[in-house]
């Protein structure tokens, strides 16, 4: 099943260069993914009945042509694989001229919201999502875990405030990129949006917590590693390529 939704890039969605930010691109992707789950019967409004929820593990996003203010975007999503423990969902974004402007893939797990434990995905769930196994935007991507270079260049502390949390009072997945922007060097943070990035989520960040965002780099990529303030817990690694 392919699910599509249209969005218009508005004033609150752009940076000073009038470009759609990566944070709000992820918002569009999450909204259409949520719509698919509502259709399948495993959305936010079904949680009281199913007592199950999807938890996002990772993103890989490539922006081919950066959308600008007033662009109309058609965001399409589909699930191409759901195995016993994981689900894989892809996305394609086209502009008003039918040009592909972005593609993305994501990995999810299914949890029991009462026990807060991962549960196996039953075959009936696959049926309701109507998988599209031959449709993949990154043919050879293997969803391997991210690791960042050990040579930290700089770091900041960042407190999680109310405007950044989701319905579970955790840091919303899209706002990890806001922490990244604070942690990047100024010349990178204020340049054009980065068109290629990956996010690996490890442990949720709760309202009121302070995290440490550590910036590092190698020859080809920038990294921001988000840890607890005492550095005992890894919350996320974000890998970016300009």
VMD Tcl script that draws the C-alpha trace (Angstrom):
set ca {
  {0.00 0.00 0.00}
  {1.30 3.43 -0.97}
  {0.02 6.32 1.16}
  {0.37 9.94 0.03}
  {-0.18 13.34 1.59}
  {0.38 16.88 0.32}
  {2.16 19.61 2.28}
  {2.85 23.26 1.48}
  {6.17 24.61 2.76}
  {5.24 27.50 5.03}
  {7.02 30.26 6.90}
  {7.56 28.19 10.05}
  {9.14 25.36 8.01}
  {12.09 27.28 6.55}
  {15.52 28.60 7.48}
  {16.86 32.15 6.76}
  {17.68 31.00 3.21}
  {13.97 30.21 2.66}
  {14.76 26.49 2.45}
  {12.74 23.70 4.06}
  {14.70 22.63 7.13}
  {15.59 19.02 7.79}
  {13.61 19.13 11.03}
  {10.40 19.99 9.21}
  {11.14 17.58 6.37}
  {11.18 14.84 9.01}
  {7.90 16.20 10.37}
  {6.29 15.73 6.96}
  {7.68 12.19 6.72}
  {6.46 11.26 10.20}
  {3.00 12.67 9.52}
  {2.45 10.54 6.42}
  {3.88 7.47 8.18}
  {1.40 8.07 11.00}
  {-1.40 8.27 8.44}
  {-0.42 4.84 7.07}
  {-0.51 3.34 10.57}
  {-3.94 4.89 11.20}
  {-5.22 3.22 8.03}
  {-3.68 -0.11 9.09}
  {-5.20 0.08 12.59}
  {-1.97 0.60 14.54}
  {-1.85 4.38 14.80}
  {-1.85 6.78 17.74}
  {-5.64 6.66 18.03}
  {-5.57 2.83 18.20}
  {-3.12 2.53 21.09}
  {-5.76 2.34 23.80}
  {-7.14 -0.74 22.04}
  {-4.02 -2.48 20.71}
  {-1.66 -1.50 23.57}
  {1.06 -1.54 20.91}
  {3.18 1.20 19.39}
  {5.88 1.65 16.77}
  {9.20 3.08 17.97}
  {11.60 4.67 15.49}
  {15.17 3.31 15.45}
  {16.81 5.08 12.53}
  {16.61 7.40 9.53}
  {18.59 7.74 6.33}
  {17.62 10.81 4.31}
  {18.89 12.22 1.02}
  {17.68 15.57 -0.27}
  {18.13 15.78 -4.03}
  {16.72 19.26 -4.54}
  {16.06 21.43 -1.50}
  {12.38 22.54 -1.30}
  {11.73 26.26 -0.83}
  {8.95 28.29 0.75}
  {5.56 27.91 -0.99}
  {6.57 24.65 -2.70}
  {3.84 22.01 -2.69}
  {5.21 18.61 -1.76}
  {3.64 15.22 -2.28}
  {5.03 12.83 0.31}
  {4.58 9.12 -0.37}
  {5.36 6.27 2.01}
  {5.12 2.49 2.11}
  {6.37 -0.44 4.17}
  {8.53 -2.82 2.14}
  {9.40 -5.33 4.88}
  {8.10 -6.28 8.31}
  {9.95 -9.19 9.90}
  {9.45 -10.66 13.36}
  {11.15 -7.77 15.16}
  {11.57 -4.85 12.74}
  {9.67 -2.85 10.16}
  {11.22 -0.94 7.28}
  {9.50 2.07 5.75}
  {10.56 4.16 2.75}
  {9.57 7.61 1.50}
  {9.59 9.59 -1.72}
  {8.98 13.35 -1.87}
  {8.04 15.13 -5.12}
  {7.47 18.82 -5.74}
  {4.72 20.55 -7.72}
  {6.63 19.82 -10.95}
  {6.71 16.08 -10.12}
  {10.48 16.17 -9.53}
  {11.78 13.83 -6.85}
  {13.28 16.19 -4.26}
  {13.99 13.78 -1.39}
  {14.08 10.08 -0.51}
  {14.32 8.42 2.88}
  {14.23 5.11 4.66}
  {13.53 4.24 8.29}
  {13.64 1.29 10.69}
  {11.14 0.63 13.49}
  {10.37 -1.81 16.31}
  {7.01 -2.83 17.76}
  {6.55 -2.50 21.53}
  {4.02 -3.38 24.20}
  {3.29 0.02 25.75}
  {2.30 -1.48 29.13}
  {5.41 -3.65 29.57}
  {7.68 -1.25 27.62}
  {9.16 -4.29 25.88}
  {9.76 -5.22 22.26}
  {7.20 -7.69 20.94}
  {7.17 -9.87 17.84}
  {5.18 -8.60 14.88}
  {2.35 -10.96 14.01}
  {1.61 -11.88 10.40}
  {-1.75 -10.12 10.59}
  {0.10 -6.80 11.04}
  {1.95 -7.37 7.75}
  {-1.34 -7.98 6.00}
  {-2.86 -4.73 7.21}
  {0.09 -2.66 6.02}
  {-0.02 -4.28 2.56}
  {3.73 -4.45 1.98}
  {5.48 -3.29 -1.19}
  {8.57 -5.57 -1.11}
  {9.95 -4.52 -4.49}
  {9.95 -0.77 -3.76}
  {13.14 0.46 -2.08}
  {14.70 3.88 -2.41}
  {18.17 2.76 -1.24}
  {18.72 -0.65 -2.81}
  {21.87 -1.64 -0.93}
  {21.49 0.15 2.41}
  {22.07 -2.32 5.27}
  {20.84 -0.32 8.32}
  {24.06 -1.04 10.21}
  {24.69 0.72 13.51}
  {26.45 4.08 13.43}
  {29.72 4.75 15.20}
  {31.32 8.17 15.59}
  {35.04 9.04 15.65}
  {36.51 9.18 19.13}
  {38.32 12.47 18.60}
  {35.79 14.94 20.00}
  {36.27 18.46 18.65}
  {33.70 20.31 20.76}
  {30.69 19.69 22.99}
  {27.67 21.51 24.40}
  {25.05 20.82 27.04}
  {21.40 21.08 25.99}
  {18.34 21.00 28.27}
  {15.14 19.37 27.02}
  {12.26 21.84 27.38}
  {8.50 21.36 27.04}
  {8.28 22.58 23.46}
  {10.55 19.72 22.31}
  {8.71 16.73 23.75}
  {6.26 14.24 22.22}
  {3.09 12.67 23.64}
  {5.22 10.41 25.87}
  {7.10 13.40 27.36}
  {10.26 12.31 25.55}
  {12.35 14.38 23.16}
  {10.50 14.19 19.84}
  {12.47 12.34 17.15}
  {12.60 15.31 14.76}
  {14.08 17.68 17.34}
  {17.32 15.74 17.68}
  {18.27 17.75 14.60}
  {17.79 20.97 16.58}
  {20.42 19.76 19.03}
  {22.66 18.92 16.08}
  {22.38 22.47 14.76}
  {23.48 23.83 18.14}
  {26.42 21.42 18.29}
  {27.79 21.96 14.78}
  {30.44 24.62 14.10}
  {28.87 28.00 13.32}
  {29.99 28.06 9.68}
  {28.23 24.74 9.04}
  {25.14 25.43 11.13}
  {24.42 28.67 9.26}
  {25.18 27.40 5.76}
  {22.73 25.56 3.51}
  {20.85 22.64 5.03}
  {22.83 19.40 4.94}
  {21.38 17.15 2.24}
  {22.54 13.73 3.44}
  {22.15 12.51 6.99}
  {21.49 9.45 9.11}
  {20.14 9.23 12.65}
  {20.43 6.25 14.98}
  {18.26 6.46 18.12}
  {19.34 4.41 21.15}
  {17.68 5.63 24.36}
  {14.88 8.13 24.84}
  {15.56 11.56 26.37}
  {13.01 12.72 28.92}
  {11.56 16.14 29.69}
  {13.85 18.20 31.90}
  {16.98 16.15 31.26}
  {20.20 17.76 30.10}
  {22.14 15.99 27.38}
  {25.68 16.40 26.09}
  {26.09 16.82 22.31}
  {29.60 15.94 21.14}
  {30.82 17.06 17.71}
  {33.44 15.08 15.77}
  {34.36 14.52 12.14}
  {36.38 12.45 9.71}
  {37.38 13.12 6.12}
  {33.88 12.75 4.70}
  {31.33 13.19 7.47}
  {30.32 15.30 10.45}
  {28.99 13.52 13.56}
  {27.03 14.61 16.59}
  {26.81 12.09 19.40}
  {24.12 12.78 22.00}
  {24.77 11.32 25.44}
  {23.51 11.82 28.96}
  {25.17 14.65 30.85}
  {27.42 12.16 32.70}
  {28.10 10.37 29.36}
  {26.93 7.01 30.74}
  {23.99 6.67 28.33}
  {24.07 6.94 24.55}
  {20.91 8.58 23.21}
  {21.66 9.01 19.51}
  {24.32 9.36 16.83}
  {23.74 11.64 13.85}
  {25.96 11.35 10.75}
  {25.92 14.18 8.21}
  {27.52 14.87 4.84}
  {27.47 18.29 3.19}
}
mol new
graphics top color blue
foreach p $ca { graphics top sphere $p radius 0.5 }
foreach p [lrange $ca 0 end-1] q [lrange $ca 1 end] { graphics top cylinder $p $q radius 0.2 }
display resetview
